[in-house]
Amino acid sequence: MTGLGGGAAAPGDYVYFKSVVPLHKISIGSKLWRYYDFGPKAVPPLICIPGIAGTADVYYKQIMSLSMKGYRVISIDVPQVWNHHEWIHSFEKFLDSMNIHHVHICGTSLGGFLAQIFAQYRPRRVKSLVLSNTFLETHKFAAAMPWSPLVSWTPSFLLKRYLLTGIRDGPHEPFIADSVDFVVGQVVSRSNTYACYKYK
């Protein structure tokens, strides 16, 4: 990740972010949404959806950098959903609760998959998509994980260990290694983990 000026991230960037940008929590039905919302409210926001190993916090550099350029950025934690209909309904309720009609969505990995699903079923609400390291369907993941029906009963520490398999493999440039360490810290510190999403 790069710093606000385009260089390497300076120590304390995240601490500064946390001191400036408040964490919001809102309950909508049975779902608890955890999110950051920063930047001018008059423009359609960029909604950032992290991958399975990420939290709303992983976009903190983008939030700071883009908000300084006049963009509104909302970074979310996806509450637990079990199918794409529940995801679409829950995300739409979240947007409605914030009186947001149109969005740009940036999704990474699983977040990119969820962004595509929402855009497919609610195309009039999505102005654009930015996708990174994502996929179009989840069947291959389910086939590679024959134990996926047991995920809801698997202890959190085992799921976290599975998510972190291979994440630190290979040499990394220092700024990439710092980003990997940040994501690992987010996974280790979270109290819950996404369940496997099996969309059909």
Number of C-alpha atoms within 10 A of each C-alpha: 17 15 16 17 8 9 10 14 18 11 9 9 15 17 9 12 15 14 10 11 15 12 16 11 13 12 11 13 9 9 16 15 18 18 21 22 20 22 19 15 13 9 14 17 23 23 23 28 28 25 23 18 21 26 22 20 22 21 19 18 18 17 25 23 17 16 16 14 10 14 20 21 29 21 27 25 22 25 18 19 17 14 13 17 14 12 20 20 12 21 20 17 16 19 15 11 12 9 9 16 13 17 20 18 26 22 22 21 19 25 26 25 22 26 28 24 19 21 20 12 13 12 13 11 16 19 14 15 17 15 18 16 12 17 15 11 15 15 13 8 13 15 10 9 13 9 10 17 13 11 15 13 9 13 10 17 14 11 17 19 12 10 15 15 9 9 12 12 7 7 8 12 7 12 16 14 15 15 16 16 14 15 19 18 13 17 22 16 10 13 9 15 21 21 19 21 20 15 13 8
